[in-house]
Amino acid sequence: MLLSYDFMNIALIIFFSVCIDIFFGWPKVVINSIGHPIIWVGKLINFFDLLLNKDSFKPFFRYFFGILTLLTTTILCVFLAISIVKYTNHYKYNFLFLIVLIWPFIAINSMYSHIKDIIDDLEKGNIKAARFSTSKIVSRDTKSLSEKELIRASLESLSENTSDGIIAPIFWALLFGLPGIVAYKVVNTLDSMIGYKNHKYNYFGWASAKLDDLINYFPARITSILFLIFSKNVLSNFKNLLIDAPKHKSPNAGWPEAAFAYTINVRLSGPRMYDGLTYNEKWVNEYGLEPKLIHLKQSLILFKKVIILLLLLLFTIHLIIEFTL
């Protein structure tokens, strides 16, 4: 359901939260003093990981404890969010609390800054610094990546994180307010920490990975449409999207990635290395151009356009709520 508060509905609350993040991000002084909500969630997940994910446990118990970790972490955080909403409802200008509380769960400024750092490093010819900057936004090993591989990895990360870090949180906030965005970010953080298909997390992180796939289903596809709107040939690229998106190993990541690839006409995905092992992933937009620095710069322009469109959509939803509900 779409939620309304005193003087302001949830769409306009999110609109202002997005604006704050665009201009300020999550300030370093705040991180240094109190940290960040996702860091707090990460510490809770790590606690359960160390406590319940033992090699000595049989697969059944690792499945069970993984589900227990998912439920406990999510329920605790959502209960806290609901309690905060109920408490702030006693105040006349409760929407101000919600604007501030939703703000840290949106990652527009940080994503832009990370990509800008990589561009700056590559423009200076500092491949070592570029590898380090890229390692902050990808899970693969960047120590031996070439400039072309760093650019490809950055483009893929920007496309996927536009969905995971921006569109999806806003989607769930629109539906369920602060508890919705908190629930999404908790599950997404669980997936990023324990949702791997390896010996350590194959059982323990299974439930978190599956739920993350489920809750990203619609946001990933919405993100792909937002990218394609700025494509030169929307209809043709939409057809290509339907063919290439399912090639990705993830049921969701392929959608924003394929849309991104066709919109700026580059070849993405393909072989890559994780934990010292090479994975031969299928190409997305196989006959597109090889990624170059100019494409990384173009990607930030596309990113800005999508964010502006997002703000327009949020304000439109606000008007629809105001005049119809």
C-alpha positions as CSV (number, residue, x, y, z in Angstrom):
1,M,0.0,0.0,0.0
2,L,1.1,3.6,-0.5
3,L,1.5,5.4,2.8
4,S,0.6,8.9,3.7
5,Y,1.8,11.0,6.7
6,D,1.1,14.4,8.0
7,F,1.4,17.0,5.2
8,M,3.2,14.7,2.9
9,N,2.8,11.2,1.2
10,I,5.5,8.6,1.0
11,A,6.4,9.5,-2.7
12,L,7.3,13.0,-1.7
13,I,9.1,11.9,1.4
14,I,11.3,9.6,-0.8
15,F,11.7,12.5,-3.3
16,F,13.3,14.6,-0.6
17,S,15.4,11.7,0.7
18,V,16.8,11.2,-2.8
19,C,17.6,14.9,-3.2
20,I,19.5,14.9,0.1
21,D,21.5,11.8,-1.0
22,I,22.3,13.4,-4.3
23,F,23.7,16.5,-2.8
24,F,25.2,15.2,0.4
25,G,25.6,11.4,0.3
26,W,26.3,9.9,3.7
27,P,28.8,12.3,5.1
28,K,32.2,10.9,6.3
29,V,31.9,12.8,9.5
30,V,28.7,10.8,10.2
31,I,30.3,7.5,9.2
32,N,33.3,8.2,11.4
33,S,31.1,9.1,14.4
34,I,28.2,6.6,14.2
35,G,28.8,4.5,11.1
36,H,26.0,3.6,8.7
37,P,22.8,1.5,9.1
38,I,24.1,-1.1,6.6
39,I,27.3,-1.4,8.6
40,W,25.2,-2.1,11.7
41,V,23.2,-4.7,9.9
42,G,26.4,-6.2,8.5
43,K,27.8,-6.6,12.0
44,L,24.6,-8.4,13.1
45,I,24.8,-10.8,10.1
46,N,28.5,-11.4,10.8
47,F,27.6,-12.3,14.4
48,F,25.1,-15.0,13.2
49,D,27.5,-16.2,10.5
50,L,30.3,-16.8,13.1
51,L,27.9,-18.4,15.5
52,L,25.8,-20.6,13.3
53,N,27.7,-21.3,10.1
54,K,30.1,-24.1,11.2
55,D,31.9,-26.5,8.9
56,S,31.1,-29.2,11.4
57,F,27.3,-28.8,10.9
58,K,25.5,-31.1,8.5
59,P,23.8,-29.5,5.5
60,F,20.3,-29.7,7.0
61,F,21.4,-27.6,10.0
62,R,23.3,-25.1,7.9
63,Y,20.1,-24.6,5.8
64,F,18.1,-24.3,9.0
65,F,20.5,-21.8,10.6
66,G,20.7,-19.8,7.4
67,I,16.9,-19.5,7.3
68,L,16.9,-18.6,11.0
69,T,19.6,-15.9,10.4
70,L,17.5,-14.5,7.6
71,L,14.3,-14.4,9.6
72,T,15.8,-13.1,12.8
73,T,17.9,-10.3,11.2
74,T,15.0,-9.2,9.0
75,I,12.3,-9.3,11.7
76,L,14.5,-7.5,14.3
77,C,15.3,-4.6,11.8
78,V,11.7,-4.3,10.5
79,F,10.3,-4.4,14.0
80,L,12.7,-1.5,14.9
81,A,11.6,0.4,11.8
82,I,7.9,-0.1,12.6
83,S,8.5,1.0,16.2
84,I,10.2,4.2,14.9
85,V,7.3,5.0,12.6
86,K,4.8,4.5,15.4
87,Y,6.8,6.7,17.7
88,T,7.3,9.5,15.3
89,N,3.6,9.5,14.4
90,H,3.1,11.3,17.7
91,Y,4.9,14.3,16.3
92,K,3.3,16.9,14.0
93,Y,6.1,16.9,11.4
94,N,6.8,13.2,11.4
95,F,7.6,13.3,7.7
96,L,10.9,15.0,8.6
97,F,12.0,12.0,10.6
98,L,11.1,9.7,7.7
99,I,13.0,11.8,5.1
100,V,16.2,11.5,7.2
101,L,15.7,7.8,8.1
102,I,15.1,6.8,4.4
103,W,18.0,8.8,3.2
104,P,20.9,6.4,4.2
105,F,19.3,3.5,2.4
106,I,19.6,5.2,-1.1
107,A,23.0,4.9,-2.8
108,I,23.0,7.5,-5.6
109,N,25.8,9.8,-4.4
110,S,28.1,6.9,-3.4
111,M,27.7,5.0,-6.6
112,Y,28.4,8.2,-8.7
113,S,31.4,9.0,-6.6
114,H,32.9,5.5,-7.0
115,I,32.6,5.5,-10.8
116,K,34.0,9.1,-10.9
117,D,37.0,8.0,-8.9
118,I,37.7,5.2,-11.3
119,I,37.4,7.6,-14.3
120,D,39.8,10.0,-12.6
121,D,42.3,7.2,-11.9
122,L,42.2,6.0,-15.5
123,E,42.5,9.5,-16.9
124,K,45.7,9.9,-14.8
125,G,47.0,6.6,-16.1
126,N,47.1,5.2,-12.6
127,I,46.0,1.6,-13.3
128,K,46.9,0.5,-9.7
129,A,44.7,3.1,-8.2
130,A,41.9,2.3,-10.7
131,R,42.1,-1.4,-9.7
132,F,41.8,-0.4,-6.0
133,S,38.8,1.9,-6.8
134,T,37.1,-0.7,-8.8
135,S,37.6,-3.3,-6.1
136,K,35.3,-1.2,-3.9
137,I,32.3,-1.9,-6.1
138,V,32.9,-5.4,-7.5
139,S,33.4,-8.8,-5.9
140,R,35.9,-10.1,-8.5
141,D,39.6,-10.0,-8.1
142,T,40.8,-6.7,-9.7
143,K,44.6,-7.0,-9.1
144,S,45.4,-8.1,-12.6
145,L,42.6,-6.6,-14.6
146,S,43.5,-4.5,-17.6
147,E,42.0,-1.0,-18.2
148,K,39.3,-2.5,-20.6
149,E,38.4,-5.1,-17.9
150,L,38.2,-2.5,-15.2
151,I,35.9,-0.4,-17.4
152,R,33.7,-3.4,-18.2
153,A,33.5,-4.4,-14.5
154,S,32.6,-0.8,-13.5
155,L,29.9,-0.5,-16.2
156,E,28.3,-3.8,-15.0
157,S,28.5,-2.7,-11.4
158,L,26.9,0.7,-12.2
159,S,24.0,-1.0,-14.1
160,E,23.3,-3.6,-11.4
161,N,23.7,-1.3,-8.5
162,T,21.3,1.2,-10.0
163,S,18.8,-1.5,-9.6
164,D,19.9,-3.0,-6.2
165,G,21.0,0.3,-4.6
166,I,18.5,2.8,-5.9
167,I,15.4,1.5,-7.8
168,A,14.7,-1.5,-5.6
169,P,14.9,0.3,-2.2
170,I,12.7,3.1,-3.6
171,F,10.3,0.5,-5.0
172,W,9.8,-1.2,-1.6
173,A,9.7,2.2,0.2
174,L,6.9,3.2,-2.0
175,L,5.0,0.1,-1.2
176,F,5.6,-0.2,2.6
177,G,7.4,3.0,3.7
178,L,10.4,2.8,6.1
179,P,9.8,-0.8,7.1
180,G,9.7,-1.8,3.4
181,I,13.1,-0.2,2.5
182,V,14.6,-1.5,5.7
183,A,13.4,-5.1,4.9
184,Y,14.8,-4.8,1.4
185,K,18.2,-3.5,2.5
186,V,18.6,-6.2,5.2
187,V,17.8,-9.0,2.7
188,N,20.1,-7.5,0.1
189,T,22.9,-7.1,2.6
190,L,22.4,-10.7,3.7
191,D,22.7,-11.8,0.0
192,S,25.9,-9.7,-0.5
193,M,27.5,-11.2,2.6
194,I,26.3,-14.8,2.7
195,G,24.5,-15.4,-0.6
196,Y,27.4,-17.1,-2.4
197,K,27.5,-20.5,-4.1
198,N,30.6,-21.8,-2.5
199,H,31.5,-24.3,0.2
200,K,31.1,-21.9,3.1
201,Y,27.7,-20.4,2.1
202,N,26.1,-22.8,-0.3
203,Y,23.7,-24.0,2.4
204,F,23.8,-21.2,5.0
205,G,23.2,-18.4,2.5
206,W,20.7,-20.3,0.2
207,A,17.5,-18.8,1.7
208,S,18.9,-15.2,1.7
209,A,20.0,-15.5,-2.0
210,K,16.6,-16.9,-3.0
211,L,14.7,-14.2,-1.2
212,D,16.9,-11.5,-2.7
213,D,16.2,-12.9,-6.2
214,L,12.5,-12.7,-5.4
215,I,12.4,-9.1,-4.1
216,N,14.5,-7.8,-7.0
217,Y,12.4,-9.3,-9.7
218,F,10.3,-6.3,-10.5
219,P,12.9,-3.6,-9.6
220,A,15.4,-5.1,-12.0
221,R,13.0,-5.0,-14.9
222,I,11.9,-1.5,-14.0
223,T,15.5,-0.4,-14.1
224,S,16.0,-1.9,-17.5
225,I,13.1,0.1,-18.9
226,L,14.5,3.3,-17.3
227,F,17.8,2.7,-19.1
228,L,16.2,1.8,-22.4
229,I,14.1,5.0,-22.5
230,F,17.4,6.8,-23.3
231,S,18.4,4.3,-26.0
232,K,18.6,5.4,-29.6
233,N,16.4,2.6,-30.8
234,V,14.1,1.6,-27.9
235,L,12.0,-1.0,-29.6
236,S,14.9,-2.9,-31.2
237,N,16.9,-2.8,-28.0
238,F,13.9,-4.0,-26.0
239,K,13.8,-7.0,-28.3
240,N,17.5,-7.6,-27.7
241,L,17.0,-7.2,-24.0
242,L,14.5,-10.0,-23.9
243,I,17.0,-12.3,-25.6
244,D,20.2,-11.3,-23.7
245,A,18.9,-10.7,-20.2
246,P,18.1,-14.4,-19.5
247,K,21.7,-15.3,-20.5
248,H,23.0,-13.9,-17.2
249,K,23.6,-16.4,-14.3
250,S,21.5,-14.1,-12.1
251,P,17.7,-14.1,-12.8
252,N,17.7,-10.3,-12.2
253,A,21.1,-8.8,-12.9
254,G,21.0,-9.5,-16.6
255,W,18.0,-7.1,-17.1
256,P,19.7,-3.8,-16.1
257,E,23.0,-5.0,-17.4
258,A,21.7,-5.9,-20.9
259,A,19.6,-2.7,-21.1
260,F,22.7,-0.7,-20.1
261,A,24.9,-2.5,-22.7
262,Y,22.5,-1.8,-25.5
263,T,21.8,1.8,-24.5
264,I,25.5,2.8,-24.7
265,N,26.3,0.0,-27.2
266,V,29.1,-1.9,-25.4
267,R,29.7,-5.6,-24.8
268,L,29.4,-6.7,-21.2
269,S,29.5,-9.8,-19.1
270,G,31.7,-12.6,-20.6
271,P,34.6,-14.4,-18.9
272,R,35.7,-13.2,-15.5
273,M,37.5,-14.3,-12.4
274,Y,36.2,-14.8,-8.8
275,D,38.3,-16.2,-6.0
276,G,41.1,-17.3,-8.4
277,L,38.6,-19.2,-10.6
278,T,37.7,-18.3,-14.2
279,Y,34.0,-18.3,-15.1
280,N,33.0,-18.3,-18.8
281,E,29.9,-16.2,-18.6
282,K,28.0,-15.5,-21.8
283,W,28.4,-12.1,-23.5
284,V,25.6,-9.5,-23.3
285,N,25.3,-7.4,-26.5
286,E,28.0,-9.7,-28.0
287,Y,28.6,-7.5,-31.1
288,G,28.7,-4.2,-29.2
289,L,31.8,-2.1,-28.8
290,E,34.7,-3.0,-26.5
291,P,34.3,-0.8,-23.4
292,K,36.6,2.3,-23.4
293,L,37.0,5.2,-21.0
294,I,34.6,7.3,-23.1
295,H,31.9,4.7,-22.4
296,L,32.4,5.0,-18.7
297,K,32.0,8.7,-18.9
298,Q,28.8,8.2,-21.0
299,S,27.6,5.8,-18.4
300,L,27.6,8.6,-15.7
301,I,25.6,10.8,-18.1
302,L,23.1,8.0,-18.5
303,F,23.0,7.5,-14.8
304,K,22.2,11.2,-14.2
305,K,19.4,11.0,-16.8
306,V,17.9,8.0,-15.0
307,I,18.1,9.7,-11.6
308,I,16.4,12.9,-13.0
309,L,13.7,10.6,-14.6
310,L,13.3,8.9,-11.2
311,L,12.7,12.2,-9.5
312,L,10.1,13.2,-12.0
313,L,8.4,9.8,-11.5
314,L,8.4,10.2,-7.8
315,F,6.9,13.7,-8.0
316,T,4.3,12.4,-10.5
317,I,3.3,9.6,-8.1
318,H,3.0,12.2,-5.4
319,L,0.6,14.2,-7.5
320,I,-1.4,11.1,-8.4
321,I,-1.8,10.2,-4.7
322,E,-2.7,13.8,-3.7
323,F,-5.4,14.1,-6.3
324,T,-6.9,10.6,-6.4
325,L,-6.6,9.2,-2.8
